[in-house]
Amino acid sequence: MALTRSQSGAAATKPTKSRRSGEPSPPKHATVTNEHFWPTVVFGDEPKDGLSAIGRADLRVSQWENILETHRQNLPALIPVCQAHLARAKAHRESLSGDPANYVVVNEEKRRHAVEDRIKDLRTVLQKSTFEPEIENISAVIAAYESGQIGYSKQFTLLWAGKVVETAQSYAEFAADRPERLDRYERDHGPGWLWWEGPLWLHPSEQSRAAGCQIIDLSPSRYSFGHFYINQGFWKRSGWVRRISETRDNFSPPALAARNVVSIGDQVSCQEDGPKLLFKSLLDSGATNPSLYESDLSTLGISKDFYSAQSCVPCNTANGTVVKRVYELHVEVAGNEGSPIVDPQNPVNPLFPRYIGGLSAVIMDESTPDGYPFVNADGFEDSRRLSGIMPFLAPYVTITPSSNKLLLGENRNDVVGARKMPPHRRWMIGLDQYSTSTEGWDV
């Protein structure tokens, strides 16, 4: 029962409208003007430019003022709660006004610590490195940080054969012309491997995170929701990351053995293109880049002992920041059972490549002692491979409420239509979820 006011001003009871099953009722004491509202401010949505301590306190005050006014109009019972938060925000703002340092946006001490932490991370990776060209590049990066040649920068720094050769404003800048760029590096600086050092000056949203058409079914779960897993194709393209002459006289003996490396019973040429393999990954938009286990990379023809990483990046995870090796591979969104999303004989866009994807930084997952996915007590492989953000950016993507199917395709018609995206569907907790049959779909 909800309390209202009669015309005489006396409190009266009035039955509430019937509510859908599973939809929570408001507290009995709350007078709700509009229960379907949300404030327009979002905590954690950082502005484009950094803020001083005072600026951040001012932002928090303005946010709570907005929240208070929104609740005043829609949920008056919570006005005292919002007022208390606003009062605390204002008191915190006033406490900062006496210190001039609180008006400064740039914190040079934190920037210096960021460089020191990056050097520490690089030394950790260097201790585990066994491939001479990689050792040469990482040592050069450390020296460049220590000399000030690389600083707290917004740019990518590119190294080749142990030398800083160029800077770039974005990853796309040195990925689009990769073969021509490496040919030029080889002419100017001799044979070598590429290493890129990412910018330390990043907006939080830019930092790396440790998420026919392809029809992905929701994996069932006793917890009602489940997961989506996606098929992705991976292909080592060594010509996109190195230029090594046949003699390789300028490298030390460990590098001279790089032509062949034993990998689980057969010979894999680390210096040539490897096999094209499909891996099932957890579809995860919270992961910036895809990830593979060390054993996966080995089957693709990549060994830490004979193949250089292209960088190492700090990845923000639920358990903190972890520094991980990065290898650049060709990655594409695959179709079901290995069939391509793009019909090579009849592509929708003939002038574009016959695949959905491209060159991508792939994170090496070193979370297991032996480099293989963990196998649980019931004999199931508990894979933690992550898809990265590419499957959400490269193809067309649709999902219909309660269908439990995610569609990814080359073109709009691949993923929409009366059968693929029927109207008037609704998802609600507690309702029976159904899996739409694909019979009759033009896929």
QUIZIZI-V192457 format. One record per backbone hydrogen bond with DSSP energy under -0.5 kcal/mol. NH is the residue of the N-H (numbers start at 0). CO is the residue of the C=O. E is the energy in kcal/mol with one decimal. If there is no record, write none. Layout:
nh:NH co:CO e:E
nh:NH co:CO e:E
This chain:
nh:1 co:13 e:-1.5
nh:2 co:27 e:-0.5
nh:3 co:11 e:-2.2
nh:5 co:9 e:-2.3
nh:8 co:5 e:-1.8
nh:11 co:3 e:-2.0
nh:13 co:1 e:-1.4
nh:22 co:19 e:-1.9
nh:23 co:21 e:-0.6
nh:29 co:26 e:-1.7
nh:31 co:29 e:-0.8
nh:32 co:30 e:-0.6
nh:32 co:73 e:-2.2
nh:33 co:73 e:-1.4
nh:36 co:33 e:-0.7
nh:44 co:41 e:-1.6
nh:45 co:43 e:-1.4
nh:53 co:101 e:-2.6
nh:55 co:51 e:-2.7
nh:56 co:52 e:-1.9
nh:57 co:53 e:-2.7
nh:58 co:54 e:-2.1
nh:59 co:55 e:-2.2
nh:60 co:56 e:-2.1
nh:61 co:57 e:-2.4
nh:62 co:58 e:-2.3
nh:63 co:59 e:-2.2
nh:64 co:60 e:-2.1
nh:65 co:61 e:-2.0
nh:66 co:62 e:-2.5
nh:67 co:63 e:-2.7
nh:68 co:64 e:-2.2
nh:69 co:65 e:-2.3
nh:70 co:66 e:-2.4
nh:71 co:67 e:-2.4
nh:72 co:68 e:-1.6
nh:73 co:69 e:-1.4
nh:74 co:70 e:-2.4
nh:75 co:30 e:-0.6
nh:77 co:74 e:-2.1
nh:78 co:75 e:-2.0
nh:81 co:77 e:-2.1
nh:82 co:78 e:-2.8
nh:83 co:79 e:-2.0
nh:84 co:80 e:-1.9
nh:85 co:81 e:-2.4
nh:86 co:82 e:-2.5
nh:87 co:83 e:-2.1
nh:88 co:84 e:-2.2
nh:89 co:85 e:-2.4
nh:90 co:86 e:-2.4
nh:91 co:87 e:-2.4
nh:92 co:88 e:-2.0
nh:93 co:89 e:-2.3
nh:94 co:90 e:-1.8
nh:95 co:91 e:-0.8
nh:95 co:92 e:-0.8
nh:96 co:93 e:-1.0
nh:98 co:95 e:-1.3
nh:99 co:97 e:-0.6
nh:101 co:98 e:-1.7
nh:102 co:99 e:-1.8
nh:103 co:100 e:-1.3
nh:107 co:105 e:-0.8
nh:110 co:106 e:-2.0
nh:111 co:107 e:-2.5
nh:112 co:108 e:-2.3
nh:113 co:109 e:-2.1
nh:114 co:110 e:-1.9
nh:115 co:111 e:-2.3
nh:116 co:112 e:-3.0
nh:117 co:113 e:-2.0
nh:118 co:114 e:-2.3
nh:119 co:115 e:-2.2
nh:120 co:116 e:-2.4
nh:121 co:117 e:-2.5
nh:122 co:118 e:-2.4
nh:123 co:119 e:-1.8
nh:124 co:120 e:-2.1
nh:125 co:121 e:-2.7
nh:126 co:122 e:-2.0
nh:127 co:123 e:-0.8
nh:127 co:124 e:-0.7
nh:128 co:124 e:-0.6
nh:128 co:125 e:-0.9
nh:129 co:303 e:-0.6
nh:131 co:129 e:-0.6
nh:133 co:130 e:-0.6
nh:134 co:130 e:-2.4
nh:135 co:131 e:-2.6
nh:136 co:132 e:-2.0
nh:137 co:133 e:-2.8
nh:138 co:134 e:-2.4
nh:139 co:135 e:-1.6
nh:140 co:136 e:-2.1
nh:141 co:137 e:-2.4
nh:142 co:138 e:-2.2
nh:143 co:139 e:-2.1
nh:144 co:140 e:-2.2
nh:145 co:141 e:-2.6
nh:146 co:142 e:-2.1
nh:147 co:143 e:-0.8
nh:147 co:144 e:-0.6
nh:148 co:143 e:-1.1
nh:149 co:143 e:-2.0
nh:152 co:150 e:-1.7
nh:155 co:167 e:-3.2
nh:156 co:196 e:-2.4
nh:157 co:165 e:-3.1
nh:158 co:194 e:-3.4
nh:159 co:162 e:-2.8
nh:160 co:192 e:-1.3
nh:162 co:159 e:-1.1
nh:164 co:157 e:-2.7
nh:164 co:162 e:-0.6
nh:165 co:157 e:-1.4
nh:167 co:155 e:-2.2
nh:173 co:169 e:-0.8
nh:173 co:170 e:-0.8
nh:174 co:170 e:-0.7
nh:174 co:171 e:-0.6
nh:175 co:171 e:-2.2
nh:177 co:174 e:-1.3
nh:180 co:176 e:-2.8
nh:181 co:177 e:-2.7
nh:182 co:178 e:-2.1
nh:183 co:179 e:-2.0
nh:184 co:180 e:-2.3
nh:185 co:181 e:-2.4
nh:186 co:182 e:-2.0
nh:187 co:183 e:-2.5
nh:188 co:184 e:-3.2
nh:189 co:185 e:-1.7
nh:191 co:242 e:-2.7
nh:193 co:240 e:-2.8
nh:194 co:158 e:-2.2
nh:195 co:309 e:-3.1
nh:196 co:156 e:-3.1
nh:197 co:195 e:-0.6
nh:199 co:152 e:-0.9
nh:200 co:152 e:-2.5
nh:201 co:199 e:-1.2
nh:205 co:202 e:-2.4
nh:206 co:202 e:-0.6
nh:206 co:203 e:-1.0
nh:209 co:315 e:-3.0
nh:213 co:407 e:-2.7
nh:214 co:212 e:-0.6
nh:215 co:213 e:-0.7
nh:215 co:405 e:-3.0
nh:216 co:214 e:-0.6
nh:217 co:403 e:-2.4
nh:218 co:226 e:-3.7
nh:223 co:220 e:-1.3
nh:224 co:222 e:-0.7
nh:226 co:218 e:-0.8
nh:229 co:280 e:-2.9
nh:231 co:229 e:-0.5
nh:231 co:278 e:-2.4
nh:232 co:331 e:-2.9
nh:233 co:276 e:-3.1
nh:234 co:329 e:-1.8
nh:235 co:274 e:-0.5
nh:239 co:236 e:-2.2
nh:240 co:237 e:-1.8
nh:241 co:237 e:-1.2
nh:242 co:191 e:-2.8
nh:250 co:247 e:-1.5
nh:254 co:251 e:-1.4
nh:255 co:251 e:-1.1
nh:256 co:252 e:-0.9
nh:256 co:253 e:-0.5
nh:257 co:254 e:-1.6
nh:258 co:255 e:-0.5
nh:259 co:256 e:-0.6
nh:260 co:267 e:-2.0
nh:262 co:265 e:-2.6
nh:265 co:262 e:-0.8
nh:267 co:260 e:-1.8
nh:269 co:258 e:-0.5
nh:269 co:267 e:-0.9
nh:270 co:258 e:-0.6
nh:271 co:268 e:-1.0
nh:273 co:235 e:-1.0
nh:276 co:233 e:-2.4
nh:276 co:274 e:-0.6
nh:278 co:231 e:-2.6
nh:280 co:229 e:-2.7
nh:280 co:278 e:-0.5
nh:281 co:384 e:-2.7
nh:282 co:227 e:-2.7
nh:283 co:281 e:-0.7
nh:286 co:283 e:-1.1
nh:287 co:208 e:-1.0
nh:287 co:285 e:-0.5
nh:288 co:208 e:-0.6
nh:290 co:385 e:-2.1
nh:291 co:362 e:-2.4
nh:293 co:364 e:-0.9
nh:294 co:370 e:-2.5
nh:296 co:292 e:-2.1
nh:297 co:293 e:-1.9
nh:298 co:294 e:-1.9
nh:299 co:295 e:-1.3
nh:300 co:297 e:-1.4
nh:301 co:296 e:-2.5
nh:305 co:302 e:-1.2
nh:306 co:302 e:-1.3
nh:309 co:325 e:-2.9
nh:310 co:325 e:-1.1
nh:312 co:323 e:-2.5
nh:314 co:312 e:-0.5
nh:314 co:321 e:-3.2
nh:315 co:207 e:-1.9
nh:316 co:314 e:-0.6
nh:316 co:319 e:-2.4
nh:319 co:316 e:-1.6
nh:321 co:314 e:-2.2
nh:323 co:312 e:-2.6
nh:325 co:310 e:-2.7
nh:326 co:361 e:-2.6
nh:328 co:326 e:-0.6
nh:328 co:359 e:-2.5
nh:329 co:234 e:-2.8
nh:330 co:328 e:-0.6
nh:330 co:357 e:-2.6
nh:331 co:232 e:-2.1
nh:332 co:355 e:-2.7
nh:333 co:230 e:-1.9
nh:333 co:331 e:-0.6
nh:334 co:338 e:-1.5
nh:337 co:334 e:-1.1
nh:338 co:335 e:-2.0
nh:342 co:340 e:-0.6
nh:343 co:341 e:-0.7
nh:345 co:342 e:-0.7
nh:349 co:347 e:-0.6
nh:351 co:348 e:-2.0
nh:354 co:352 e:-1.0
nh:356 co:354 e:-0.7
nh:357 co:330 e:-2.9
nh:359 co:328 e:-2.7
nh:361 co:326 e:-2.7
nh:362 co:289 e:-2.9
nh:363 co:324 e:-2.2
nh:364 co:291 e:-3.3
nh:364 co:362 e:-0.6
nh:365 co:363 e:-0.8
nh:370 co:367 e:-1.0
nh:373 co:381 e:-0.6
nh:375 co:373 e:-0.5
nh:375 co:379 e:-2.7
nh:378 co:375 e:-1.9
nh:381 co:373 e:-3.7
nh:381 co:379 e:-0.6
nh:382 co:380 e:-1.3
nh:386 co:281 e:-2.4
nh:388 co:287 e:-1.5
nh:391 co:388 e:-1.8
nh:392 co:388 e:-0.7
nh:392 co:389 e:-1.5
nh:393 co:389 e:-2.9
nh:395 co:408 e:-2.9
nh:397 co:406 e:-1.9
nh:399 co:404 e:-0.6
nh:402 co:399 e:-2.3
nh:403 co:399 e:-0.6
nh:405 co:215 e:-2.5
nh:406 co:397 e:-2.7
nh:407 co:213 e:-2.0
nh:408 co:395 e:-2.0
nh:413 co:410 e:-1.2
nh:414 co:410 e:-0.6
nh:414 co:411 e:-1.5
nh:415 co:411 e:-1.1
nh:420 co:416 e:-3.1
nh:421 co:418 e:-0.5
nh:430 co:427 e:-1.8
nh:433 co:401 e:-1.2
nh:435 co:402 e:-0.8
nh:435 co:433 e:-0.6
nh:440 co:437 e:-2.2
nh:442 co:440 e:-1.2
